[in-house]
Amino acid sequence: MTAAAFEEWPKWVENVDIVQSNEWEAELFFGRKPETEEDFEEAALRFLTVKGPSVSLLTLGEKGSAIAYRTGPDILYYKRIPALAD
């Protein structure tokens, strides 16, 4: 699958409630790898800019995860969840 194929992601997610992706997948969807705290938030929230999902989860390996969710048409929340220590 080519990177151009991932431009269709809004159509893929319009019939789901929850989207989960990792850093590599987010890079394919949005054209750049999320590396900073701001990038994590932007990537998690971006999935909620289209019809369909109300929850977006971005897994970040040893950096934990980022979650964004919608509770209303224009009400979005974002939370960064650190990884658990061994």
Secondary structure, DSSP 8 states (H G I E B T S, - for coil): --GGGGGGHHHHHTT-SEEEEEHHHHHHHHSS---SHHHHHHHHHHGGGSSS-SEEEEE-GGG-EEEEEEEETTEEEEEEE-----
